[in-house]
């Protein structure tokens, strides 16, 4: 069993109150306020080790962290110290990694609409790889390289035609996708680059097949497509591509109904597929890039909320409202994502009741958890929602002009702020009133 199969951080323990990373969560809520994102460092480093151990059987593996899951300077430092590179999708993510003192040689720039400004920043600062997503950006990349007299290594992102059974919004490998080149376009891409853009060097192929994937066979089939295509390209063009990037997307356990494969299972399928298809297509074993994001950071994160008002609908639902919701965790509203929660403070004498945890924001759809059984809640209680490390802070907003929460890192009974809570001044910092309205 690997950590992606846990719902809770590895350091969770119940004394009178709930503890994570050796820290009493009631005290964290008191010290830093709520809502509060909490990242457990031991869990984060543990899952990094799970990945490294699982893939050590294939010596040409390079681990990349999908920064979109959670990108902060402190998280980047931890991942860098664990030997991971970074998959980035914006100038903001690239800047965060660079500002953390990390060489951009370890960074891949991915995305379907990279701007000239973003490409200029990335290339000027020594980005290691760019994943080319469409014809238009070939010329953009070449022009920026010429400006700085540089040559850039690229991967070609393809749509392998593999659909995984996950939410339609997080499928990325199907044929009808906004991402990447169709396989029928690859020859035209290679011809365009090799005939007119000598400052672009094609190193390999890149594909993503989705997120929250529970079917290891998807990766087996993806590798078949990639190795077969590399072999075909060598025969036709004489170009020896030596890298494949299979993306990430490995699932995690949000509720007891979720049954993600272990990292070991995924690694075994990937490595066996590589060995099989390298032999089948008479190819050289390529460097394998894998880009986990959610499965690296999700389980290490919890979010703390303070219970506020309650409403009992006669003969129907009892709503318990917290001081956060869809602005700090939009996933239930967007994807119908499910979570579990636990009462943090001591509650041994309280009866259980079934309630719906509602957010504070002005939308009827702002429901965090439907029909969960918890000890009878009271105003002022602290609630801990598990597995919120990925896509909570990353997708947070200022809806209703509410300040974004703080984030703390916990380890061995100590806590450190890694993202400060926004202030009211932050909310209006970029507002401007024209002179004619004054």
Order of alpha helices (4+ residues) and beta strands (2+ residues): beta-beta-beta-alpha-beta-alpha-beta-alpha-beta-alpha-beta-alpha-beta-alpha-beta-beta-alpha-beta-alpha-beta-alpha-beta-alpha-beta-beta-alpha-beta-beta-beta-beta-beta-beta-alpha
